Amino acid sequence: MRDAGMPNLDWKALWKQAQQNSLMDKSQPDEGKWLSFWDAEAPAYLERVKTEENVYAGIVDYLRREGAFRENDSVLDIASGPGTYTLQFAPFAKMVTALDISGGMLAGLRNEADARGLRNIRPVQAAWGDYHEPEKYDLVFTALSPAVTGPDEFLKMEEFSTRSCCYITTGTEEQSRTRHDLWRVLAGVEKGRKEFNITYPFNLLVSMGRKPNVRFFDYLSGERMTVGQLTEYYAKFFGNFMEIDEEKRERIAAYIESISSGGYCDSWNKKSLVALYWEVPG
């Protein structure tokens, strides 16, 4: 994963450049709308998480076997959502602090934790950039986090860890073809998020003398939605980044219709997650 022929590359600067070139970062969402979007999306998000629970449980089990996550550990889960991984850590952990900016996501997590009889989860509503609590954790963890897209947010994880850190990202750059295509349909440009490429954090850690470990997890993911449901979802999603007038809504609907069959869209496809974990010096 590291190019031995280019040992002196500044991976921190390269990652920052990829972060700054991201269309998502250039098209910053309206903060209030963004929070409202995730609050409203929380129930459906939790249901999707539950259908893929075996994938997330498998990743946590892998971290247990590797010793990155141990019995009775304290865990900080950054951008926890409705408990994608928090619910998998909790049965084995001493305490899991679930950090997220969305109150709706954390409410869903509380309800699901209560239903499972889990009493060792501490939800904290805050942004990672604003998080400055004095407590440290055995494992600091984040997965597909919009709060950790560059080296500064990534290395901040070490500040709160006494032993291990784990960063989960996509195994491929293009995980959502529909969303990427709609960026082009609505904004006239191809959306790319190269800042999530595992090459940057892996090589940054190597350049710092860390010994990162990497494991890929492939799985099948997707769901069936009507054309109307999917059109409404993407109208709300892109409404966080631009004004969605009737003409843009029609563009979204036309694209969704073009990839549908019998009034439904099946989004089943192969996906990949990659787990990067390492031990914190000292």
KOLDRENVO-249327 format. One record per residue (C-alpha): x, y, z; residue number from 1; residue in three letters. Coordinates in Angstrom, 2 decimals. Each point is the difference from the previous one (the first is absolute). Example, Ala and Ser with C-alpha at 12.3 -4.5 7.8 and 13.67 -1.06 7.14 Angstrom:
# residues 2
12.30_-4.50_7.80_1_ala
1.37_3.44_-0.66_2_ser
This chain:
# residues 282
0.00_0.00_0.00_1_met
3.02_2.24_0.51_2_arg
2.17_0.79_-3.02_3_asp
3.54_-0.90_1.05_4_ala
1.32_2.15_-2.85_5_gly
-1.48_3.18_1.51_6_met
0.90_-0.22_3.71_7_pro
0.19_3.78_0.56_8_asn
-3.50_0.95_-1.07_9_leu
-1.80_2.32_2.39_10_asp
-3.11_-2.12_0.58_11_trp
-1.54_2.54_2.35_12_lys
0.17_2.68_-2.72_13_ala
-1.23_-2.42_-2.68_14_leu
-2.99_-1.00_2.10_15_trp
-0.83_3.66_0.71_16_lys
0.13_0.70_-3.72_17_gln
-2.44_-2.84_-0.71_18_ala
-2.24_1.30_2.76_19_gln
0.05_3.55_-1.41_20_gln
-0.74_-1.26_-3.53_21_asn
-3.08_-1.95_1.09_22_ser
-3.22_1.24_-1.57_23_leu
-1.79_-0.78_3.26_24_met
2.41_2.25_1.91_25_asp
-0.31_2.75_-2.61_26_lys
-3.80_-0.23_0.16_27_ser
-0.36_0.40_3.75_28_gln
-3.51_-0.92_1.21_29_pro
-2.21_2.37_1.92_30_asp
0.67_-1.11_3.58_31_glu
-3.60_0.31_1.15_32_gly
-1.36_-1.85_-3.02_33_lys
2.71_-2.66_0.31_34_trp
-0.92_-0.72_3.62_35_leu
-3.69_-0.09_-0.86_36_ser
0.72_-2.40_-2.84_37_phe
1.84_-2.47_2.25_38_trp
-2.57_0.35_2.79_39_asp
-2.77_-0.89_-2.46_40_ala
2.05_-2.76_-1.61_41_glu
0.87_-1.68_3.33_42_ala
-2.86_-2.59_0.18_43_pro
0.58_-1.26_-3.56_44_ala
3.76_0.08_0.55_45_tyr
-0.35_-2.24_3.07_46_leu
-2.13_-2.48_-1.94_47_glu
2.68_-0.21_-2.72_48_arg
2.65_-0.51_2.67_49_val
-1.98_-2.89_1.48_50_lys
-0.26_-1.75_-3.38_51_thr
3.82_0.10_-0.35_52_glu
0.77_-0.64_3.65_53_glu
1.97_-3.16_-0.69_54_asn
2.53_2.07_-2.00_55_val
0.65_2.40_2.88_56_tyr
0.05_-2.82_2.55_57_ala
2.60_-1.75_-2.14_58_gly
2.24_3.07_0.02_59_ile
-0.25_0.34_3.78_60_val
0.73_-3.73_0.36_61_asp
3.08_0.47_-2.18_62_tyr
1.21_2.84_2.27_63_leu
-0.52_-2.27_3.01_64_arg
2.07_-2.79_-1.54_65_arg
2.75_2.47_-0.87_66_glu
0.06_1.45_3.51_67_gly
-0.89_3.51_-1.16_68_ala
-3.25_-0.30_1.96_69_phe
0.04_-1.96_3.27_70_arg
-2.45_-1.14_2.64_71_glu
-1.01_2.86_2.32_72_asn
1.61_2.67_-2.16_73_asp
-1.25_3.57_0.01_74_ser
-0.86_1.11_-3.54_75_val
-0.56_3.36_-1.67_76_leu
-2.10_-0.40_-3.17_77_asp
0.30_3.20_-2.08_78_ile
-3.00_0.78_-2.23_79_ala
-1.84_-3.00_1.42_80_ser
-3.26_0.57_-1.86_81_gly
-2.81_-2.15_1.44_82_pro
2.51_-2.51_1.36_83_gly
1.39_-1.78_-3.05_84_thr
3.06_-1.15_1.94_85_tyr
-0.85_1.25_3.51_86_thr
-2.64_-2.74_0.30_87_leu
2.64_-2.57_-0.96_88_gln
2.64_1.28_2.44_89_phe
-2.34_0.37_2.99_90_ala
-0.54_-3.72_0.86_91_pro
3.75_-0.37_0.60_92_phe
1.10_3.50_1.05_93_ala
0.13_1.61_3.40_94_lys
-1.47_3.19_-1.46_95_met
-0.59_1.40_-3.48_96_val
-0.22_3.74_-0.53_97_thr
-2.01_0.64_-3.17_98_ala
0.81_3.40_-1.46_99_leu
-2.23_1.51_-2.70_100_asp
-1.32_3.42_-1.04_101_ile
-3.52_-1.32_-0.65_102_ser
-2.43_-0.20_2.88_103_gly
-2.27_-2.17_-2.14_104_gly
2.75_-2.54_-0.56_105_met
0.82_-0.14_3.70_106_leu
-3.69_-0.33_0.91_107_ala
-0.21_-3.01_-2.30_108_gly
3.10_-1.43_1.65_109_leu
-1.47_0.46_3.49_110_arg
-3.23_-1.77_-0.97_111_asn
1.80_-2.90_-1.66_112_glu
2.43_-0.35_2.92_113_ala
-2.92_-0.12_2.44_114_asp
-1.71_-2.64_-2.13_115_ala
3.17_-2.11_0.15_116_arg
0.54_0.54_3.71_117_gly
3.27_1.85_-0.51_118_leu
0.71_2.39_2.88_119_arg
3.64_0.88_-0.69_120_asn
-0.48_2.50_-2.86_121_ile
0.51_3.72_0.58_122_arg
-1.38_2.14_-2.86_123_pro
1.68_3.40_-0.43_124_val
-1.42_2.51_-2.47_125_gln
2.95_2.00_-1.30_126_ala
2.17_0.50_-3.06_127_ala
3.39_-1.73_-0.03_128_trp
1.67_3.35_-0.64_129_gly
-1.54_1.35_3.23_130_asp
0.68_-3.06_2.13_131_tyr
2.47_0.75_2.81_132_his
-1.00_-2.19_2.95_133_glu
2.90_-1.03_2.27_134_pro
-0.81_-3.72_-0.03_135_glu
2.14_-2.40_-2.04_136_lys
-0.99_-3.37_-1.42_137_tyr
1.55_-3.39_-0.65_138_asp
-1.32_0.12_-3.57_139_leu
-0.90_3.06_-2.07_140_val
-2.05_-1.03_-3.02_141_phe
-1.68_1.61_-2.99_142_thr
-1.69_-1.35_-3.11_143_ala
-0.91_1.79_-3.25_144_leu
0.03_3.21_1.97_145_ser
-0.66_3.36_-1.64_146_pro
1.78_1.43_3.06_147_ala
3.30_-1.75_-0.84_148_val
0.90_0.82_-3.60_149_thr
3.53_1.31_0.40_150_gly
3.24_-0.41_1.97_151_pro
-0.73_2.46_2.79_152_asp
-3.30_-1.62_1.00_153_glu
1.56_-3.43_-0.50_154_phe
3.04_0.59_2.23_155_leu
-2.21_1.55_2.67_156_lys
-1.20_-3.55_0.66_157_met
3.36_-0.81_1.61_158_glu
-0.45_2.81_2.52_159_glu
-2.89_-1.89_1.60_160_phe
1.43_-3.54_-0.14_161_ser
2.06_-1.83_2.59_162_thr
0.65_-2.99_-2.29_163_arg
-1.78_-0.48_-3.34_164_ser
-1.69_1.90_-2.81_165_cys
-2.11_-1.32_-2.88_166_cys
-1.11_1.81_-3.15_167_tyr
-2.56_-1.56_-2.35_168_ile
-0.36_1.30_-3.53_169_thr
-1.25_-1.21_-3.36_170_thr
1.99_-2.67_-1.77_171_gly
-0.69_1.75_-3.33_172_thr
-0.29_3.69_-0.82_173_glu
-3.37_-0.36_-1.72_174_glu
-2.52_-1.65_2.30_175_gln
-3.15_1.84_-1.08_176_ser
-0.32_0.25_-3.76_177_arg
-3.44_1.63_0.16_178_thr
1.15_2.81_2.27_179_arg
3.11_0.63_-2.10_180_his
-2.03_0.12_-3.22_181_asp
-2.46_2.43_1.53_182_leu
2.83_2.38_0.96_183_trp
0.77_0.14_-3.73_184_arg
-3.68_0.35_-0.99_185_val
-0.62_2.85_2.47_186_leu
3.39_1.75_0.24_187_ala
1.60_-0.88_-3.33_188_gly
3.03_-1.63_1.62_189_val
0.95_-3.52_1.01_190_glu
0.03_-0.38_3.75_191_lys
3.04_-1.69_1.44_192_gly
1.04_-0.54_3.60_193_arg
3.61_-1.05_-0.27_194_lys
0.66_1.18_3.55_195_glu
-1.51_-3.29_1.21_196_phe
2.63_-2.02_-1.89_197_asn
1.79_-2.26_2.50_198_ile
3.37_0.84_-1.61_199_thr
0.17_3.33_1.85_200_tyr
-0.49_-1.10_3.63_201_pro
2.00_-3.19_-0.50_202_phe
3.07_1.75_-1.40_203_asn
-0.30_2.89_2.44_204_leu
0.21_-2.47_2.89_205_leu
2.95_-1.81_-1.58_206_val
1.83_3.30_-0.48_207_ser
-0.52_0.68_3.74_208_met
1.50_-3.33_0.98_209_gly
-3.28_-1.70_0.83_210_arg
-0.76_-3.57_-1.06_211_lys
-3.52_0.09_-1.50_212_pro
-1.95_-3.17_-0.73_213_asn
-2.54_-0.23_-2.83_214_val
-2.84_-2.41_-0.75_215_arg
-2.66_0.19_-2.75_216_phe
-3.60_-1.15_0.47_217_phe
-2.16_-0.61_-3.08_218_asp
-3.78_-0.34_0.23_219_tyr
-3.27_0.40_-1.91_220_leu
-2.05_3.06_0.89_221_ser
-3.15_1.69_-1.25_222_gly
-3.74_0.46_0.23_223_glu
-3.11_0.44_-2.16_224_arg
-1.67_3.41_-0.17_225_met
-2.65_1.52_-2.24_226_thr
0.96_2.68_-2.50_227_val
-1.91_2.53_2.09_228_gly
1.72_-1.00_3.24_229_gln
3.48_0.17_-1.50_230_leu
-0.72_3.28_-1.76_231_thr
-1.15_1.53_3.27_232_glu
3.06_-1.32_1.85_233_tyr
2.45_1.51_-2.48_234_tyr
-1.93_3.27_-0.23_235_ala
0.43_0.34_3.78_236_lys
3.63_-1.12_-0.09_237_phe
1.09_2.44_-2.73_238_phe
-2.17_2.69_1.57_239_gly
2.72_0.23_2.64_240_asn
2.50_1.17_-2.62_241_phe
-2.08_1.96_-2.54_242_met
-3.45_1.38_-0.61_243_glu
-2.22_-2.76_-1.41_244_ile
-2.58_1.72_-2.16_245_asp
-2.63_-1.74_-2.10_246_glu
2.35_-0.29_-2.99_247_glu
2.70_-1.73_2.08_248_lys
-2.58_-2.27_1.62_249_arg
-1.14_-1.04_-3.47_250_glu
3.60_-0.78_-0.93_251_arg
0.32_-2.21_3.06_252_ile
-3.27_-1.76_-0.78_253_ala
0.99_-0.55_-3.64_254_ala
3.32_-1.55_1.00_255_tyr
-1.62_-2.26_2.62_256_ile
-2.62_-1.05_-2.55_257_glu
2.78_-0.88_-2.47_258_ser
1.58_-2.49_2.41_259_ile
-3.30_-1.45_1.25_260_ser
-2.05_-2.98_-1.07_261_ser
-3.72_-0.33_0.56_262_gly
-0.05_3.11_2.19_263_gly
2.68_-1.34_2.36_264_tyr
3.73_0.50_0.43_265_cys
2.09_-2.87_1.29_266_asp
3.31_1.27_1.31_267_ser
1.57_-3.34_0.79_268_trp
3.71_-0.02_-0.72_269_asn
3.30_-1.22_1.32_270_lys
1.65_2.28_2.52_271_lys
3.26_-0.04_1.86_272_ser
1.13_1.37_3.35_273_leu
3.59_0.18_1.15_274_val
1.05_-0.04_3.66_275_ala
3.24_1.76_0.90_276_leu
1.17_-0.37_3.59_277_tyr
3.20_0.84_1.79_278_trp
1.49_0.30_3.48_279_glu
0.67_3.43_1.45_280_val
3.59_0.47_1.27_281_pro
0.42_0.28_3.72_282_gly
